[in-house]
């Protein structure tokens, strides 16, 4: 389409006005999710170049699960960009602790850790005293 040459010319003009167009890094060109990666990269660049940017301390960030965690082809680069963006929006992606990486049940351990982190941060949940808990047997 003609959007590529239009953007190229428009961006050249913008450089004379003191602005620079954000370009998608070459490393995303061959990725099956390149459009989403480029969109996320653009959003992150705009955030990073915003002079009014405020950073939050890690304690103030709400745990979230990466939106692209289950993407079959590009979860790592998608989550990398998406999670960086979330930190400027008040959230922090839950990461699986390294101690589970070599465990044969890695996936299950990480899923359970994720659920626990979300529960620990849920202010709507009331804690129950140990005396009030119903005994159960671990399903694993």
C-alpha positions in Angstrom: 0.0 0.0 0.0 1.0 3.6 -0.2 1.2 4.0 3.6 4.9 3.1 3.6 6.1 5.9 1.2 3.6 8.3 2.8 5.1 7.7 6.2 8.6 7.8 5.0 8.1 11.3 3.4 6.0 12.6 6.4 8.7 11.4 8.8 11.4 13.1 6.9 9.5 16.4 7.2 9.0 15.9 10.9 12.7 15.7 11.5 13.0 19.3 10.3 10.4 20.2 12.9 12.4 18.5 15.7 10.5 15.2 15.9 11.5 11.7 14.9 9.1 8.9 13.9 9.3 5.7 15.9 10.5 2.8 13.8 9.8 -0.8 14.5 13.1 -2.7 15.3 14.3 -5.0 12.6 14.3 -8.0 15.0 10.5 -8.0 14.9 10.2 -8.0 11.1 10.2 -11.8 10.6 8.2 -12.6 13.8 4.7 -13.9 13.1 3.4 -11.3 15.6 5.3 -8.4 14.1 2.3 -6.1 13.9 1.5 -6.5 17.6 5.2 -6.3 18.6 5.6 -3.1 16.6 2.5 -1.6 18.2 3.7 -2.5 21.7 7.2 -1.2 20.9 5.7 2.1 19.7 3.6 2.4 22.9 6.6 1.8 25.0 8.8 4.3 23.1 6.1 7.0 23.5 6.0 6.3 27.3 9.7 6.4 27.6 10.0 9.7 25.7 7.3 11.4 27.7 8.8 14.1 29.9 5.9 13.7 32.4 6.7 10.1 33.1 6.5 9.0 36.7 7.9 5.7 37.9 6.3 3.8 40.8 8.2 1.8 43.4 7.9 -2.0 43.0 5.9 -2.3 46.2 3.2 0.0 44.7 2.7 -2.2 41.6 -0.2 -4.6 41.3 0.7 -8.1 40.1 -0.8 -9.1 36.7 -0.5 -12.0 34.3 1.0 -11.2 30.9 -1.7 -10.8 28.3 0.4 -12.7 25.8 1.6 -15.4 28.1 -0.1 -18.2 26.1 0.9 -16.9 22.6 2.1 -20.0 20.8 4.8 -18.2 18.7 6.0 -15.0 20.4 5.1 -15.0 24.1 8.6 -14.0 25.2 9.0 -10.8 23.1 5.3 -9.9 23.5 5.4 -10.3 27.3 8.7 -8.4 27.5 7.3 -5.3 25.9 3.8 -5.6 27.4 5.2 -6.1 30.9 7.5 -3.1 30.6 4.5 -0.9 29.6 2.5 -2.2 32.5 5.1 -1.0 35.0 4.2 2.6 33.9 0.5 1.8 34.3 0.8 0.6 37.9 1.2 -3.1 37.4 4.0 -5.7 37.4 4.0 -9.0 35.6 4.2 -12.1 37.7 7.4 -14.0 36.9 7.9 -17.6 37.7 10.7 -18.0 40.4 14.0 -19.4 39.1 13.9 -22.2 41.6 11.1 -23.8 39.6 12.8 -23.7 36.2 14.6 -27.0 36.4 11.7 -28.8 38.0 9.9 -31.4 35.9 6.6 -29.8 37.1 7.8 -26.3 36.1 4.6 -25.4 34.3 2.3 -26.4 37.1 4.5 -24.8 39.7 4.5 -21.5 37.8 0.7 -21.6 37.4 0.2 -22.2 41.1 2.7 -19.5 42.0 0.8 -17.1 39.6 -2.5 -17.9 41.3 -1.0 -17.4 44.8 0.5 -14.0 43.8 -2.9 -12.8 42.5 -4.6 -14.0 45.7 -2.1 -12.4 48.0 -2.8 -9.1 46.3 -6.6 -9.4 46.2 -7.9 -7.0 48.8 -11.4 -8.4 48.5 -10.3 -11.7 50.1 -10.7 -12.1 53.8 -8.2 -14.3 55.6 -9.5 -17.1 57.7 -7.8 -18.2 60.9 -6.2 -21.7 60.9 -8.9 -23.0 63.2 -11.6 -22.2 60.7 -9.9 -23.9 57.7 -11.4 -27.1 56.3 -8.8 -29.9 56.1 -8.2 -31.3 52.6 -5.6 -33.6 50.9 -3.3 -32.0 48.3 -4.3 -33.1 44.8 -0.7 -33.4 43.7 
